[in-house]
Each structure stands twice: as C-alpha cells, then as structure tokens.
C-alpha cells in the first residue's frame, strides 16, 4: 500500500485527480500514468472544450448525477464550478421544457440506466435536443459515474473518508419501471431476453453520421478502437473530444500485459455489466473472461445468477454473483459488484489484499469496474442490443 506522509481527504484526492495539484498526488501512485492522463483528458474534453450546452448546465447535471449516486466530493466539486442553481434545486422545473427534459433524463440514467427506452430519447427530441446533445448527456452521466467509482475505489485503497451526498427529494423517474428484455426493437430486431456469451449486435435510437460524412476529428476519435463501419463509434463521434479520451482510457485499462491478469479485468467488466443489467456489454466481456480464464462454467454461472430488483430496478443482494466461487474469484467479483452499485460507498479491499494481490493490481480491478459504469450507460441509454439469430 502506498504510504502517505499526510493523508489527503477525499476532496483533495479528487482535486489531485482532475488537476495537477500536488495535494493527494501520492494517493494516485497506484494508478497507471496513462489512466490518470486520459481521465484528466476526458474531464477537459467535457468541461473545458466548447459544447452544445453551457458550462453552468453541464456542471449542474453533473452535480445532479453525483447527488443521485451519493458522491459528496463530486457534488461539491461541480457546484463550486458554477453549476446552475435552478437545475440542482429540488423543485420541479417550470418554464423551460428543454432543461426539464435534460434533468429528467439525468435522473433516470444516473440510477438505473437499463430503464432508458426509445421513448425517453424521443422526449429529448421533442424538447428540442438533437443527436449531439443526446450523446453529450449520456457521455456526461457516464463519465461522472466512472469518475465517482474511481474516487470511491481510491478512497477505499487509502482508507479515506468518503462523505455521501443526499439524493434529491423528488421521486426518481425509475420508479415502477422494468428493463426491456426480449421483445422487438424500433427497427424490428429481436432483443435478447437473457444474458449470454454469444455475439450480439447493437442498433442506435438516434441518427448516426454516415461513414462518408465523418470529419477527420470524428474518425480520429475512435481510430484506436474500431473502423468506421461501427455504428456505435460513429454515434459517439458526435462528441469527438470525449470519445477520443475515452477510447484511449479504455485501451490503457484493458490492454496492458502486466498487472492484474486480463481475465480478471474482463471479469470485472462482465460483473459491472450484470449489475447494471447491460446484456450487450456483458456478452462481450464475459466471452473474453471465459476465454482468458478458461472457466466457461463459472462465467456462465455469473451470467445466469438471478438478481432480485426493487421498484427502481436496483439489486440489493449481489451475493448470487459470487456463489460457489473460489476465494480469489469471489473477492474480485464482490469488489467489482459493490463498486457498481448505484450509490457505491464501501469496497471490500481486505479480502483482495489477504490473497496477496498488490495495490496496483487492485487498482487495475477498480479501474476496469469503474470504466464499465461509463460503457454500460452509453450502450443502455442510446440503443438496443439485437440477437442476430
């Protein structure tokens, strides 16, 4: 464990994470330098480059996300950056249907991303928001979800207090909904009805740039991840700066040959996707975890685990995900699952250390799970998985 001469509090840790402030720098030594650099680049692309929404609106929606997800440090950070008080207030928004639609969408996506439907995207369109804004809002909530979990994981590694944020008092838009498993997509495709390791397809709910319409900046934003044939990445290229940083962060977390075994990073991604109820992402990363670990049966048991969900589609009991597993598998699954809760507060680090896993490898695990808080929210809020069979 990194020894801190003067342990920072979690707010100073966040400040060090997003800026080059020296306070809290020692707490970041467990992170790969590329992960830290690309995290900062994503923040800068989102909040320090021109966007279709104003900075007070962006910071307010980020603060709302932090409130729903229980992050005191992030809620305070974004309010200090000039967040719109009208948007962060508990009162209903009147007189501006465009802003009301944005906040309602953030409320939904922050808590239970699997509940977003094409109708929710249509409401954004009806309120005057085009595809670029739709992608921007999903990127904002998704990035903030990643950032909160990165801060939560680092705080757990260094035994730092993480003050919670109070959830908004208004009723969440998740109440009494259920995720759409099975059935037909807007294009007539068939949604998968269960988790699987089989290869799935994905279709967007919004208009996506054609291959020959992409700008050089848009092409560059995902060149390290996919070809222009990918409709998903062409869609994300509507926010090119954020997508470029995200693409590089993805590679920095999942491609290194050293550190935590790749099988266990992919396992963390699959666990997070299961908690968030993202069938598409789970299919990709469960397939990789099974191949790398050569443990198909254990991965299939994870995918088949039944998680009872409440009126907001939140699973309280995550123990079924690790049922019957050996100590190392169970510790990794449990840590990733706890970090993936809608309001993560504690992450069980001690069982990982007891197994002899060094802190930089634990950080690899936490980064993999945190990143899929981002990836799942994009997939779930902007389109549907399709069963190609």
C-alpha positions in Angstrom: 0.0 0.0 0.0 1.3 3.5 -0.8 2.5 5.3 2.3 1.0 8.8 2.6 3.0 11.3 4.6 -0.1 13.5 5.1 -3.2 11.5 4.0 -5.5 13.7 2.0 -9.2 13.8 2.4 -11.3 12.6 -0.5 -12.0 16.1 -1.7 -8.2 16.7 -2.1 -7.9 13.4 -3.8 -10.5 14.4 -6.4 -8.7 17.7 -6.9 -5.4 15.9 -7.5 -7.2 13.5 -9.9 -8.6 16.3 -12.1 -5.8 18.8 -11.9 -2.1 18.7 -11.3 -2.5 19.8 -7.7 0.3 18.3 -5.5 -2.1 17.5 -2.6 -3.2 13.9 -2.8 -0.7 13.1 -5.5 0.7 10.1 -3.5 -2.7 8.5 -3.4 -2.7 8.4 -7.2 0.5 6.4 -7.5 -1.4 3.1 -7.7 -2.9 4.3 -11.0 -1.2 3.7 -14.3 0.0 7.0 -15.5 -1.9 6.6 -18.8 -5.1 6.1 -16.8 -4.6 9.3 -14.9 -3.7 11.2 -18.0 -6.7 10.0 -20.1 -9.1 10.6 -17.1 -8.0 14.2 -17.0 -8.2 14.5 -20.8 -11.8 13.2 -20.7 -12.7 15.8 -18.0 -11.1 18.6 -20.0 -12.8 17.5 -23.2 -16.2 17.5 -21.5 -15.9 20.7 -19.4 -13.1 22.7 -21.0 -13.9 22.4 -24.7 -16.9 24.1 -26.3 -20.2 22.0 -26.1 -23.7 22.5 -27.3 -24.8 23.1 -23.6 -23.5 25.9 -21.4 -21.0 25.2 -18.6 -23.5 26.0 -15.8 -25.9 23.5 -17.3 -23.2 20.8 -17.7 -21.9 21.2 -14.1 -25.4 21.3 -12.7 -26.3 18.0 -14.5 -23.1 16.5 -13.2 -23.9 17.6 -9.7 -27.4 16.0 -10.0 -25.7 12.8 -11.1 -23.4 13.0 -8.0 -26.4 13.6 -5.8 -28.2 10.5 -7.1 -25.1 8.4 -6.9 -24.1 9.6 -3.4 -20.8 11.3 -4.1 -20.3 14.2 -1.7 -16.9 15.2 -3.2 -18.2 15.3 -6.8 -21.4 17.1 -5.8 -19.4 19.8 -4.1 -16.9 20.0 -6.9 -19.4 20.7 -9.6 -21.4 23.2 -7.5 -18.1 25.0 -7.0 -17.6 25.2 -10.7 -20.7 27.4 -11.2 -23.5 24.8 -11.5 -26.9 26.3 -12.3 -28.8 26.5 -9.0 -32.1 26.2 -10.8 -31.1 22.8 -12.1 -29.6 21.5 -8.9 -32.6 22.6 -6.8 -35.1 20.0 -5.7 -38.1 22.0 -7.0 -39.8 20.9 -10.3 -38.5 22.8 -13.3 -41.1 25.0 -14.9 -41.0 27.4 -17.8 -38.1 25.6 -19.6 -39.2 22.2 -21.0 -35.8 21.7 -22.6 -33.9 21.9 -19.3 -36.6 19.8 -17.5 -36.2 17.1 -20.1 -32.5 17.1 -19.6 -32.7 16.8 -15.8 -35.4 14.1 -16.0 -33.1 12.1 -18.3 -30.1 12.5 -16.0 -32.3 11.4 -13.0 -33.1 8.2 -14.9 -29.7 7.4 -16.3 -27.9 8.1 -13.0 -29.7 5.5 -11.1 -30.9 2.7 -13.4 -29.5 3.0 -17.0 -31.2 -0.2 -18.1 -34.6 1.5 -17.8 -33.9 4.1 -20.5 -36.1 3.5 -23.6 -36.5 4.9 -27.1 -39.4 6.9 -25.7 -37.1 8.7 -23.3 -34.8 9.6 -26.2 -37.9 10.8 -28.1 -38.8 13.1 -25.2 -35.4 14.7 -25.5 -36.0 15.2 -29.3 -39.5 16.7 -28.6 -37.9 19.1 -26.2 -35.6 20.4 -28.9 -32.4 18.3 -28.3 -30.7 16.8 -31.3 -28.4 13.7 -31.5 -25.3 15.6 -30.5 -27.0 16.7 -27.2 -28.3 13.2 -26.6 -24.8 11.7 -26.9 -23.4 14.6 -24.8 -25.8 14.0 -21.9 -25.1 10.2 -22.0 -21.4 10.9 -22.0 -21.7 13.3 -19.1 -23.6 11.0 -16.8 -21.5 8.0 -17.9 -18.2 9.8 -17.3 -19.3 11.1 -13.9 -20.3 7.6 -13.0 -16.8 6.3 -13.9 -15.2 9.2 -12.0 -17.2 8.6 -8.8 -16.2 5.0 -8.8 -12.6 5.8 -9.4 -12.7 8.2 -6.4 -14.6 5.6 -4.3 -12.1 2.9 -5.1 -9.0 5.1 -4.4 -10.6 6.2 -1.1 -11.1 2.6 -0.1 -7.5 1.7 -1.0 -6.2 4.5 1.3 -8.9 4.2 4.0 -10.1 7.7 3.4 -13.5 9.0 4.5 -15.9 9.5 1.6 -18.7 11.8 2.6 -22.0 11.0 1.0 -24.3 13.3 -0.9 -28.0 13.3 -0.2 -30.2 12.0 -3.0 -32.7 14.5 -4.5 -36.0 14.5 -2.7 -38.1 14.3 -5.9 -39.3 10.8 -6.9 -36.9 9.1 -9.3 -38.2 8.5 -12.8 -37.1 4.9 -12.4 -40.0 4.1 -10.1 -42.0 1.1 -11.1 -40.3 0.5 -14.4 -38.7 -2.7 -15.7 -35.9 -3.2 -18.2 -36.9 -4.3 -21.7 -35.6 -7.8 -22.1 -36.8 -9.6 -25.2 -39.4 -8.1 -27.5 -38.8 -6.0 -30.6 -36.5 -3.0 -31.2 -37.7 0.1 -33.1 -36.1 -1.4 -36.3 -37.9 -4.7 -35.9 -34.9 -6.6 -34.5 -35.2 -9.0 -31.5 -33.8 -8.0 -28.2 -32.1 -10.8 -26.3 -34.2 -12.0 -23.4 -31.3 -13.3 -21.2 -27.6 -12.8 -20.6 -25.4 -14.7 -23.0 -21.8 -15.2 -24.2 -23.0 -15.3 -27.7 -22.1 -12.4 -30.1 -24.8 -9.7 -30.3 -25.4 -6.7 -32.5 -26.5 -3.2 -31.4 -28.6 -0.5 -33.0 -28.9 3.2 -32.1 -32.0 5.1 -31.3 -30.7 8.3 -32.7 -29.5 9.5 -36.1 -25.8 8.5 -36.6 -23.4 10.1 -39.1 -22.7 8.1 -42.3 -19.2 6.9 -42.9 -18.6 9.4 -45.7 -19.9 12.2 -43.5 -17.4 11.8 -40.7 -14.9 14.7 -40.2 -11.2 13.8 -39.7 -11.6 14.7 -36.0 -14.5 12.3 -35.7 -12.6 9.5 -37.4 -9.6 10.1 -35.2 -11.8 9.9 -32.0 -12.3 6.2 -32.3 -9.5 5.1 -34.7 -7.8 3.1 -31.9 -11.0 1.1 -31.2 -12.9 0.4 -34.3 -13.3 1.0 -38.0 -15.8 3.5 -39.5 -18.2 0.5 -40.1 -19.1 0.6 -36.4 -22.4 2.4 -36.0 -21.8 2.7 -32.2 -18.5 4.5 -32.6 -19.8 6.7 -35.4 -22.5 7.7 -32.9 -20.0 8.5 -30.2 -18.0 10.6 -32.6 -20.7 13.3 -32.2 -18.7 14.2 -29.1 -15.2 13.7 -30.6 -13.0 15.1 -27.8 -14.7 13.0 -25.1 -14.7 9.9 -27.3 -11.0 10.2 -28.1 -10.1 10.4 -24.4 -12.5 7.5 -23.6 -11.0 5.3 -26.4 -7.5 5.9 -25.1 -8.6 5.3 -21.5 -10.3 2.0 -22.5 -7.0 0.8 -24.1 -5.0 2.0 -21.0 -7.1 -0.1 -18.7 -7.7 -3.2 -20.6 -4.7 -3.7 -23.0 -1.6 -3.8 -20.8 0.1 -7.2 -20.4 1.3 -6.5 -16.9 -0.7 -6.0 -13.7 -3.9 -7.8 -12.9 -4.4 -10.7 -15.3 -6.5 -9.8 -18.3 -9.1 -12.5 -17.4 -9.8 -10.7 -14.2 -10.1 -7.2 -15.7 -12.6 -8.7 -18.2 -14.4 -10.4 -15.3 -14.8 -7.1 -13.6 -16.3 -5.6 -16.7 -18.7 -8.5 -17.0 -19.7 -8.2 -13.3 -20.4 -4.5 -13.7 -22.5 -5.1 -16.8 -24.5 -7.7 -14.9 -25.2 -5.3 -12.0 -26.2 -2.6 -14.4 -28.3 -5.0 -16.5 -26.4 -4.4 -19.7 -26.8 -7.6 -21.7 -24.7 -6.4 -24.7 -21.6 -5.4 -22.7 -21.8 -8.5 -20.5 -21.9 -10.7 -23.6 -18.6 -9.2 -25.0 -16.7 -9.2 -21.7 -18.0 -12.5 -20.4 -16.8 -14.1 -23.6 -13.4 -12.6 -23.1 -13.2 -13.5 -19.4 -14.2 -17.1 -20.2 -11.6 -17.4 -23.0 -8.7 -15.8 -21.0 -9.5 -17.7 -17.7 -10.7 -20.9 -19.4 -13.5 -21.0 -16.9 -16.6 -21.0 -19.1 -18.8 -22.7 -16.5 -18.0 -20.2 -13.8 -18.7 -17.3 -16.2 -21.9 -18.8 -17.3 -23.0 -19.2 -13.7 -22.3 -15.5 -13.2 -24.4 -14.6 -16.2 -27.2 -16.8 -15.0 -27.3 -15.5 -11.5 -30.7 -14.1 -10.5 -30.6 -10.6 -9.0 -33.9 -9.6 -7.4 -34.6 -5.9 -8.3 -36.7 -3.3 -6.5 -39.1 -0.7 -7.8 -36.2 1.3 -9.2 -34.6 -1.8 -10.8 -31.8 -1.8 -8.2 -30.4 -5.1 -6.9 -29.8 -5.0 -3.2 -28.3 -8.5 -2.8 -25.3 -9.1 -5.1 -24.1 -12.2 -3.4 -25.5 -14.6 -6.1 -22.8 -13.3 -8.5 -20.1 -15.0 -6.5 -22.0 -18.1 -5.3 -19.9 -21.2 -5.4 -16.7 -19.5 -6.5 -13.2 -19.9 -5.1 -11.7 -17.2 -2.8 -9.9 -15.2 -5.5 -12.8 -15.3 -8.0 -15.3 -14.4 -5.2 -13.2 -11.5 -3.9 -12.8 -10.0 -7.4 -16.5 -10.4 -8.3 -17.6 -9.0 -4.9 -15.3 -5.9 -5.2 -16.4 -5.1 -8.7 -20.1 -5.7 -7.8 -20.0 -3.4 -4.8 -18.3 -0.7 -6.7 -21.1 -0.9 -9.4 -24.0 -0.2 -7.1 -25.9 3.0 -8.0 -24.7 4.6 -4.8 -21.3 2.8 -4.0 -20.0 3.5 -0.6 -17.8 0.6 0.5 -15.5 -1.6 -1.5 -14.1 -4.7 0.2 -10.4 -4.3 -0.2 -9.2 -6.5 2.7 -10.1 -9.8 1.0 -8.1 -8.9 -2.1 -5.0 -7.9 0.0 -5.4 -11.1 2.0 -5.0 -13.1 -1.2 -1.7 -11.3 -1.9 -3.0 -9.0 -4.7 -0.8 -5.9 -4.6 -2.5 -2.4 -4.6 -1.6 -1.5 -8.2 -3.4 -4.7 -9.4 -6.3 -3.9 -7.1 -6.3 -0.5 -8.8 -6.5 -2.3 -12.2 -9.6 -4.1 -11.0 -11.2 -1.0 -9.7 -10.5 0.9 -12.9 -12.0 -1.9 -15.0 -15.2 -1.9 -13.0 -15.4 1.9 -12.9 -14.9 2.2 -16.6 -17.9 0.0 -17.3 -20.1 2.3 -15.2 -19.3 4.5 -18.2 -19.6 2.0 -21.0 -22.8 0.4 -19.8 -24.6 3.8 -19.6 -23.7 4.7 -23.1 -24.9 1.3 -24.5 -28.1 1.3 -22.4 -29.2 4.9 -23.0 -28.6 5.2 -26.7 -29.7 2.0 -28.3 -30.7 -1.7 -28.1 -28.8 -5.0 -28.3 -30.1 -7.3 -31.1 -30.0 -11.1 -31.2 -28.6 -11.8 -34.7 -30.2 -15.2 -34.8 
